[in-house]
Amino acid sequence: MKIWDKLEGIEDRFREIEGLLSDPSSVADQQRFRALTKEHAELAEIVEVFREYRQVEEHLAGTRELLRDADADMREMARTEIPELESQREKLQQQVNLLLLPKDPRDEKNVILEIRAGTGGEEAALFAADLFRMYSRFADRQGWRVEFLSGSESDAGGFKEVIVLIKGERVYSRLKFESGTHRVQRVPETEAQGRIHTSACTVAVLPEAEDVDVEIDPTDLRIDVFRASGAGGQHVNKTESAVRITHIPSGVVVSCQDEKSQHKNKAKAMKILQTRLLDTKTAEQHAQMAADRRLQVGSGDRSERIRTYNFPQGRCTDHRIGLTLYRLEAIIAGDLDEIIDALVTHHQADILASHEDA
């Protein structure tokens, strides 16, 4: 099927949905009405771009006709206008091609963000806390909500591990390229001779699992309760409110101790477990789209990195796309849009290229 026929078919379906949404019987069936509203919203953008593309195409054809006009001024006007119209058409064609690409169904999901200190001891733990604040501030800029799920603090006030749930509109679509090893180069506060140290943290961005996504047999779980403790083993709770859940078939272990309620800790631990199991399941089913979680985040070694944050130079470099920005202070403060937009654009270009080669 030619792309034009496909776009006309989409436009026909869009008009059909508009008619159905104005039908009282559709409104009466709330489940059907919600499904139609969702489909209408999904098609609206591509129909709008297609209609604009068609208008530019018609305008371009009419302007080319003017090149044969008897009036020299009209011919000159046409020659001036044609390059601009061709540029508009090319941009709209690119938009159409992108909008026709298969959608990642996970893009709409909330995410569970996991940050772990890797190589570098206390400095890596302090950097993990910096990354946690960076993503929290970015989420706030987007109007998303951050829910703390679990954390293990270091003695110096950093995080050995921190896990949060980020809720909002299309969270996974914006954060999915943040998974990997993040490297920091800076002079630690404890460094007397001013030497630059290199540390690393791993970040995993996992689409939140819903109950319908993963079925867990209760008999496959071992649930242990214990007393919560603070940094360095300091006792912070006299009751057994902390929960550790082991999924026996996979060996995945999740623990949560941040709430005073055992019930709340268990609910949070189950949420993390579901999400990790869904990620593993997705990786197995779509190996070309999502690698296994252990491959996704790497080992936390200094040599494995997707991004470097160099404080002495005020530089942030994303090694996957060769992007270097000299505004590290703003990036660490949560201004990630330029990096994320570049990663999304690069990813879309790769997909377009693969479709053209197919």
N, C-alpha and C positions, 0 to 999 in steps of 0.2 A: 504494500500500500504506500503510495506517495505521501510525503509529509503534508502536502496541501490537503489531500483527502482526509488524512488523520485529523488535521486541525478543524476542518469543516465538520467532521463527525463529532468532535468535542464540542464545537459551538452548537450543533443541533441538540446534543444531550443537555447542554447548559440551558438552552431555551425550553426544553422539555421539563427540566427540573423547576424552572421559574413558574411554569404553568401548574405543575403539581403542587408547589408550595402555596399557591393562591387558591388551591382547591380545599374547601372546608373539610372534606373527608381525610385529607392528609394531616390536617391540624388535629383532628380527632384521634388519630393513631400517633401518639407521642413518640413511640420508638421509631416509626417510619419517618416522622417529621424530623427527628434529630438526625437520622441517617441522610435524608435528603439535604438538610441544611449543611451538614458536614461536606457532602459531595459538592454542593453548590459553592462553598467557600474554597474548596480545593481546585475547582475548575475556573473560578472567577479571574484569577491573575493571568492564566494562560490565554483565556478568551479575550481579555482586555488587550494584552500584548499582540495577539493575532489580529484583532480588529485594527489596531494602530498600524501594524505591519502592512495590512491590506490597503489602508488609506494611503500610506506612503508609496506603496507599489503603484497604485492607481494614479497618484499625483506625479510620480516619476514618469509613467507612461505618457501622461498628458503633456508633461514638460518636454519630453523628447519629440513629441509631435510638433512642438513650436519651433524646433530646429529647421523645419521646412517652411516656416511662415515667411510670407513675402516681406513683412516688416523687419528691417534689420535690428531695430531696438528690441523687438520680441525675441529674435534669435539670440541676441547677446544676453538678454535676461535669462533665457533658458540655459545657455552655456554656463552662466554663473551659478544657477540654482541646482543643476544636475549633480555636481560633486557633493554638495551638502545633503541632498536627498539620498544619494547612494551610500553616504556614510551613515545616515539615520537607518536606512534599510539594513545595512550590515550589522549594526548594533542590535536592532530588533530581531534579526535572524539569529544572532548569538543568544539572545534572551529566550527565544522560542526553543532553540535546541536544548538549552539548559533546563527549561521548564518541562520538556518532554522526556528528560532522563528519568529512569526509575527512581522512585523515592525510597529513602531508607526509612522503613516503618518505625525504627527506634528514635528517629529525630524528634518526635513529639514528647518523648518520655522525660521524666525527672531523672536525676542521676544520683548515684552514690559515689562520692569522691573520697578516695583513700590516699593519704600522703604518709610516706614512711621515710624516716631518716636512713640513709645508706652509709657510704664511706665518709668518715670525718668526725665520728664521735659526737661530742657536745655541739660542735659547730654545725654539723649536719642536722641535729635536732633543732637548733635555733633557726636554721634555714627552713626546716619543715614548718615551723611556726610562722615564718615570713610568708611562705607559700599559702598557708591556710588563711592568713589575713588578706593576701592578695586576691585569692579567689572569693573570699567572703565580701570584699569591697566591690569586686567586679559583679558579683551576684546582686548586691544592693543597687548598683547602677542600672541593672537590667530589670529591677523590680521583682527579683526572685526572693524566695525565702530559704534561709539556711537553718537546718535542724541538726544540732550536734548529736551524733549517735554514740561515738566511743572515742576515747583518747587515752594515751599513756604519756604522761609528762616526764621530762628529763629533770635532773637535779638543778640545771641552770635556767629552767623556765621555758625550755623548748618542748618539742613533741617527738617522742620516739615513733609514735603512730597517732594519726588522727583520722577519723572517719565521719563524714557528714552527709546528710541528705539535702540536695538542692532541688527545690520545687519551683516551677514556673512555666512560662510558655517556651516551648522548643529548647529546653535546657541542653539536651544531649546534642542537638544539632550544632550548638555553639562551643561546647566543651569537649567534644569527642576526640579532638586532635591534641589534647593536653596530656594524654597518656604517654608515659615514658620516663626516662631519667633526666632530671633537671640538675644542672651543675652550677655551683656558685664559686666565684673566685673573689676573695676579700681578705682583709686583715682582721682576724678575730680580736675582740676586746681584750682577751687574755694574752695576746701576743706582744711581748715586751719589745722585741726587736723590729717590729713593723713588717714582718714577712707575710706575703700573701699566701693563704692556704686555699686548697681546692677541696670542696666537699660535694656531696651529692645526695639527692632525695629521689624516690620514685613516686610517681603519681599514677593512679589508675582511675579512669572515669568509666563507670559501669552504668548502663541504663537500668533504672529501677524495675524490679520484677513485681508484677502483680500476682495475686493469688492464682489467676487463671493461666499465668505463664508457666508456672512450675508447680507440679504436684509433688508433695513430700509425704512419704509414708511415715507416720509417727513412730512406727517400729524401727525405722532406720536411724532414729535419733537417740543419742545419749545426752541427757541434760544433767549437768552438775551445778550445784550452788555452793558459793563460798563467800567469805567475807571480803569486801572491797578493801583495797589498800591504795595509798597515794604514792607519790614519787619516792623512790628509795625504800619502798616497803613500809612506809609509815602507815599505821593503821588509821583508817578514817571512818569505819563503820563497824559497830558491834554486832550487827545482825547479818545473816547470810543472804544479802540482797543481790550480790553479783551472780551472773549466770554464764556458764560456758556450755555451748551446744556443739556436739560433734556429729557430723553427718557420716555415718559409718561406711556406706558404700564408696564415697568419694574421698573420705579422709579430711574433708574441709572442717576446720575448727573455728568457731566464732565466740568471742567472749565480750560481755558488756557489763560495766559496773558503775556507770556514771549517775544512774538514777538511784534514789533511796528505796524505790519500790522494786521488788523482785519481779513483779508482773511486767512493769515497764521495761526493765532490762531484758527480760525474755522476749518481749515484743520487738524491741530494737534488734536484738541478736538474730531473731528469725528473719527480719527484713534484710539484714546484711547477708545472711545465709542464702535466702531465696535469690538475691541479686547475683551473688557469686555463682550459684548453680546455674542460673539462667545464662550468665556470661559464658560459662563452660559449654553449656548446651548449644548456644549460638555459635561459638567457635567451632564446634564439631560439625554443625550443620552447614555453616558458611565459612569454610576455612579461608577462602579468598577475600572475605569481607572483614573478618575479625579474628585476629590471632588468639591463641590460647593466652589466658590471663598472665601466666608466668612470662611468656614472651613479650607480652604487651608492655610490661613495666620494667623488664630487665632485672639485673641483680643489684643495682644501686652502685655499681663500680664507677669510678671516675671516668673511665674510658668510654662508657656507654652513655651517650647523652643525645637528647633531642634539642636541648636549649642550654645556653650558658648565660649566666648573669654575672658580669664582670663589674664589680663595684668601683675599683680604682679608675677605670676608664668610663664609668657611667654607661656601659654598653650592654645590650641584650641581643644575642644572636640565636636565631632559630636555624639549626644546621640542616634541617630537611629541605628548606627552600632557599637557603643562603640569604636570609633577611637579617640585616643588622640595623638596630635602632639605637641612637645615642640619647635616650631619655629614660634611663633605667628607673629613676626616682618615680616618675609617673606610672610606669608599668608595675612596679612593686606596690604602688598605691591603688592598683586595680584597673588601670587604663589599658585593657588588653585588646580593645576592638581592632586596632590596626594589625596586630599579629594574627588574630583569629580570622579577620576578613581575608588576609593574604593566604592563610592556610586553606580556607574554604575555596577561594578562587583557584588556587593551585590544584586542589582535589578535583574540582569541577572540570578544569582543563584536562586533567589526566583521564577522567571518565569520558569526556568528549572525544579525546584522541583514541581511546580504546574502542569506542563505538564506530569511529570513522575507519579504523583499521580492520574492524570485524567484517 
